Amino acid sequence: YAPWCPACKQIESTWESFAKESEHLDITVGKVDVTQEPGLSGRFFVTILPTIYHAHDGVFRRYRGSWTLEDLESYVLERKWEAVEPIAGWKSPSSIMMHGMAGLFHFSKWIRQIHSYLTGTLGIHVWMSYAVFILATLLISLFLAL
């Protein structure tokens, strides 16, 4: 979820109720703010919000059902998740490829922080910040080419 997402706000009370019922359902329910955890959003390849995943024994499935409390509970209690196709091995959040994707998301957050530091804290003009990144990219490319 993301704090600015209207659909996430719409499902929030239902999700909190589902979390309260989680002990009765013998499951663990959580939520992740993708603005605070960009690595996880990359690892799970989150492209729409909210996105709900079901994980059981290391196998991940994406929940695409209704957002009502009854439907969420029946998905677990009636084991409807067994009829859902698991996420392909290479796209699974535990795969090496998705670990790499998480790294790219962390790297992009780091780049944004550097840009904010250069423009906000040091007062460098935006275009000068871009020039710094261009120069750094060229120097790293030259170094790797050697």
N, C-alpha and C positions, 0 to 999 in steps of 0.2 A: 504494500500500500504506500501511498504518499499522502502527507498531510494536506496538500492542495487539491487532491483528486476528489471531484464531486461523487463519483461512484463509490469510492472508498468510504466517504463519509456516510453514504446511504446504507452501506452494509455494516457499518461499525457496531451498531447496537445488536444486530443479529449475531455478529462474530463474537462479541463479548458474552452473549448468552450461550453461544456454542462453547466457548472456552470454559464457562462455568459448569457446563454439562460434561466436559471432557473427562473428568474423573469417573463419572457414572459410565461413560462410554469406553473407559480403559484406553484412552488415547491422550496424546499431548497436542495442544493447540497453541499456536503462536502467530505472531505477525512481525513483519520486518518492514521498517521504513526504508525504502529504496534510496531515498535522498541521503540517508546516513550510512547505508551499507551498499555502495555501488558494486562492490565485488560480488555480493550475493545476487544482485539483479543481473549481472553478467553471467554468473555461473548457472543461474536458472533460466537465462535468456528471456527475461521478462520484457514483453513488448506491449502488453496492455495491462491496465490497472483496473480493479484489483485482479491478481492472479492467485489462484488457490491450488496448492499441490497436496497430494496424498502420498506419503512415504510409508512403505511397509517392507521390512527385511531388506533395505537398501534398494528397493525398486520404487521408482517415482512415477506417478501418474498425475496428469493435470485434470483437475475437477472442472467440468464445464456445465454443471447443472444449475438449478435454480438457487438463489441466495436466501431461501427461506430456512428457518431453523429446522423445520420438519424435514426438508429435503437433505440438508447437511447431515442431520442425525441418521436418517434412513440410509444414506450413502455408506455410513460406517456400520450401523447395526445390521442392515440387510446385506452387507458385503457387496454392494453394487460396484465397488471399486474393482472387483475381480473381473468384471466385464469390460473394463476400460483398458485400452491398449497402453502398455507401459511406454515410457519415453525411450526412444532408440538409444542403444548403448553409447554411441558417439555423442549424443546430445544430452545424456544423463548428467545431472549436476555433479556426479562423482567421477566423471570421465576426465582424462587428461586435457582434452580439448576445452572443456568448460572451465577447468582450472586456469587455462591460458586466457580464456575470455574474461574471467574474473580479474586476472592480472591487468588486462587492457583497461578495464573499467577503473581499477585502482590508479593506473598510470594516468588516465584522463583526469581523474579527480586531483591528482598531484600537480598536473600541468595547470589546471584551473587555479589551484592555490598559489602557484608561483606567479601566474599572470596577475592575480589579485594583489599579491604582495608587491609586485613591480609597479602596478598602476596605482593601487590604493595607498600603501604604506610609503613607498619611495617617491611617489608622485610622477613616475615616468609616463609619458604620453603613450596611449594605447598602441600607436603605430611603432613606437620604439620597442615596446614589449614584443610585438610581432617580429620585429627585426632581430631581437635577441634570440627568439625561438628559431627563426630561419637560419641564423648564423650557427646556433648550436646544432641544428639538424645537419647542416653542411659539414661542420667539423666532425661530428660523429660518423657521418657517411664516409668522409675521407679516411678517418681512422680505421673504420671497419674494412674499407677497400684495401688498405695496406695489409 
